[in-house]
Amino acid sequence: MNKILKTCLLASVLFAPGMAMAEVDYPADTVRMFVPANPGGGTDAGARVFAEFFEKHSDATVAIVNQPGGGGVIAAQSVARGPEDGSVLLFFHAALHTANLFGQSPFSWESFTPLATTSAVNEVYAVRSDVPYASMKEFIDYAKAHPGELNIGSQLGGTTQVKGEALNAATGGAVRLVDAGTESDRITALLSQQVDVISMSVANAKQYVEDGQMKVLAVINSQPDPMAPDFPTTTAEGLDFSLPLVMTVYGPEKVDDDVKTAFTQIVKEIEADPEFATALQKQAQVPALRTPEQASEFLSAEQKTIAGLLGK
């Protein structure tokens, strides 16, 4: 639908009794949002929810383009030097930092123009229910008393390795990081006693806790997760790190100023829309909206935190 037609339709409904609608004038009629993940996963789900509300609060239409190959490099290449009019965007998360820091990708967050952060997926540190520690302090004390005995199951080279390094640092290096694969692989490894602690999504952890198979040491965030408010946070447990998986929208390396202006307005419109949080909750995500300026500040701090934990 072109802008003239959408404008006419908008004008016709604005005069209907009880109707109110705010549409931000976006520089591009159609947007291609590249997502370095397969359809159906958490990153793709976050992108589709944001695209829905981006369309709701602007006069643009959004097409999701899934490009999972190359650990994000292919999608990043599609966007980094794209047109400056906001018609090409990248939707990604902290894996952009880790891939660059591990030398797997030439693209850092500074290769792009941050336009917004949108949502976050919280993870927890989980252990089996039969272990002798039930809190983060008890785990750390046990690990220090048994150096080298416990294993953290992570996906090496990814964001879960960062979470593993953070926990290892809290124990003074008393635990070992081992490659345990994807989340489903890590869950299997934990329950079969191949590893002793893993990071996993809040949504999955809730199920295993309710089934009596796991205990949660902490949500890896300074804020509680609305889905599991009884799970303690790392901050509440005395650990000075917070690493939710935050979804971010990037433009190419250079974008027109009116793209940033439009994004600032759109983010504010979405933030005021209560249906956004409801839609995210269905995908086990929470709102984490930031304007372009706020997103840049956040990403700079996030990258420094991750680099520090990885010793980079």
C-alpha positions, 0 to 999 in steps of 0.5 A, a space after each residue: 500500500 503506497 503512502 498516498 493511499 495509506 494517508 487517505 485511509 488514515 484521514 478517513 478513520 481519524 474522523 470516526 467517533 472514538 477512533 485514535 491512531 498515531 502514524 509516524 511518517 517514515 522515510 521509506 515506504 517498504 522496509 526489509 528487516 534482515 534477521 540472522 536466524 531461522 523462522 520460529 526461533 526467539 530472534 525471529 519472533 522478536 523481529 516479527 513482533 517489532 515489525 508488527 508494531 512498527 507497521 502499526 505506528 508508522 506508514 511503512 510496511 516491513 518484510 522479514 528476511 531470514 538469513 541465518 547463514 554464517 553466524 550472522 555475517 551474511 545478514 550483516 553484509 546485506 545491511 552494513 552498506 545498504 541504502 541510507 533511507 532506512 529501507 534496509 535494517 538488521 535485527 540482531 542481539 549480543 551475538 554481533 559482539 561475540 562473533 566480532 570479538 572471537 574473530 568470526 565476523 568483521 562487523 561490530 556494532 559500530 559498523 552500523 547505526 543503532 536505531 532501537 533496542 526492542 525486547 529482551 530474553 532473560 536467561 537463568 543459571 540452572 542446576 539439577 534439583 538433587 545438588 547440595 546447593 540451592 542459591 547462588 551463594 551456596 553454589 559459589 561457596 561449593 565451587 570454591 571448596 571444590 575447585 575444578 570439580 564443577 563444569 559450566 555447560 555453554 555454547 563456546 563462541 556464543 553469548 552463552 559462553 559470556 554468561 559462563 565466563 561471568 559465573 566462572 569469574 564469580 567463583 574466582 575461576 573455580 569452575 570449568 567451561 565446556 562446550 555443551 551446544 545449543 540450549 536443548 543440548 545443554 538441558 540434556 547434558 545437565 539432566 544426564 549429569 555431564 555438566 553441573 550448571 547451564 544458562 537457559 531461557 526463563 520459559 524453559 527453566 520454569 517448566 523444569 522447576 515445576 517438574 522438580 528436575 531443576 533449581 534456578 540460582 538466578 535470572 541473569 539480569 538486574 531486574 526480575 522477569 515478569 514470567 517468573 518474579 520469584 526467581 532471584 536476580 544476579 544483582 539480588 544475589 550479590 553479583 555485579 553483572 546483568 546480561 539479558 539477550 537484548 534485541 536491537 535494530 540497526 541501520 547501515 553504517 550511514 543513515 539519513 537523519 530523518 530515519 533516526 528522527 522517525 525511529 525516535 518517534 516510533 519507539 515512543 509510540 510503541 512504548 506507549 502501546 500496552 499491546 506491545 508488552 502483551 505480544 512479547 509476553 506470548 514469545 517469552 520476551 519483555 520490552 526493552 525499548 530504547 531510542 537511537 541515542 539510548 541504543 548507542 549508549 547501551 550497545 557501547 556498554 554491552 560490548 565493553 562488558 562482554 569484551 571484559 568477560 572474554 578478556 578481549 
